[in-house]
């Protein structure tokens, strides 16, 4: 399998990304300067090595506990349940 096909397959594994969109993303990246792909690769590597679940709530964090769990103003007796970790940001903004 060649590198471009492998990239398309990996993009297509992302939620909401079908094969057609995956192909668009891959071909878009091919039109970008090499530095753009290098930056994307480095960002993915950073997330893979530095981000892990919070020990308190499971939210993505680079610390032992996320900023929500570390906040002394929070009432630890209250619980907010969300389906996806990405929903935490929406709840926090509201």
C-alpha positions in Angstrom: 0.0 0.0 0.0 1.4 3.4 -0.9 1.7 6.3 1.5 -1.1 8.3 0.0 -3.6 5.5 0.2 -2.5 4.7 3.8 -3.2 8.4 4.7 -6.6 8.3 3.1 -7.4 5.1 5.0 -6.3 6.7 8.3 -8.3 9.9 7.8 -11.4 7.8 6.9 -11.2 6.2 10.4 -12.0 9.6 12.0 -15.6 10.1 13.1 -17.7 11.9 10.4 -15.0 11.5 7.8 -15.8 9.2 4.9 -13.5 8.0 2.1 -14.3 11.0 -0.1 -13.6 13.6 2.6 -10.5 11.6 3.6 -9.2 11.9 0.0 -9.9 15.6 -0.1 -7.9 16.1 3.1 -5.0 14.0 1.9 -4.8 15.8 -1.5 -5.1 19.2 0.2 -2.1 18.3 2.4 -0.2 17.4 -0.7 -0.7 20.9 -2.0 0.6 22.5 1.2 4.3 23.3 1.9 6.1 20.4 3.5 6.4 22.5 6.7 2.6 22.4 7.1 2.6 18.6 7.1 5.5 18.5 9.5 3.6 20.8 11.9 0.6 18.6 11.7 2.7 15.5 12.3 4.4 17.1 15.3 1.0 18.2 16.8 -0.3 14.6 16.4 2.8 13.3 18.0 2.6 15.8 20.9 -1.0 14.8 21.6 -0.1 11.1 21.5 2.8 11.5 24.0 1.6 14.3 26.3 -2.2 14.1 26.6 -3.8 11.5 28.9 -7.0 11.1 30.9 -7.4 13.2 34.1 -7.0 11.1 37.2 -10.1 12.6 38.6 -12.6 12.8 35.8 -11.1 11.3 32.7 -11.0 14.6 30.7 -8.0 15.0 28.4 -5.1 16.8 30.1 -1.4 17.1 30.1 -1.3 17.4 33.9 -2.2 14.7 36.5 -5.5 16.4 37.0 -7.4 18.7 34.5 -8.0 22.4 35.3 -11.6 21.6 36.3 -10.5 19.1 38.9 -7.7 21.3 40.2 -10.0 24.4 40.6 -10.5 24.9 44.4 -13.7 26.8 43.7 -15.4 23.6 42.4 -17.8 21.7 44.6 -16.5 18.1 44.5 -20.0 16.9 45.5 -21.5 18.1 42.2 -21.2 15.9 39.1 -21.7 16.8 35.5 -22.0 13.9 33.1 -21.2 14.4 29.4 -21.2 11.9 26.6 -18.0 13.0 24.9 -14.9 14.8 26.4 -15.3 17.5 23.7 -18.6 18.5 25.4 -16.7 19.6 28.5 -15.6 22.8 26.7 -19.2 23.6 25.7 -20.4 23.1 29.3 -17.6 25.3 30.7 -18.4 28.1 28.3 -22.0 28.2 29.3 
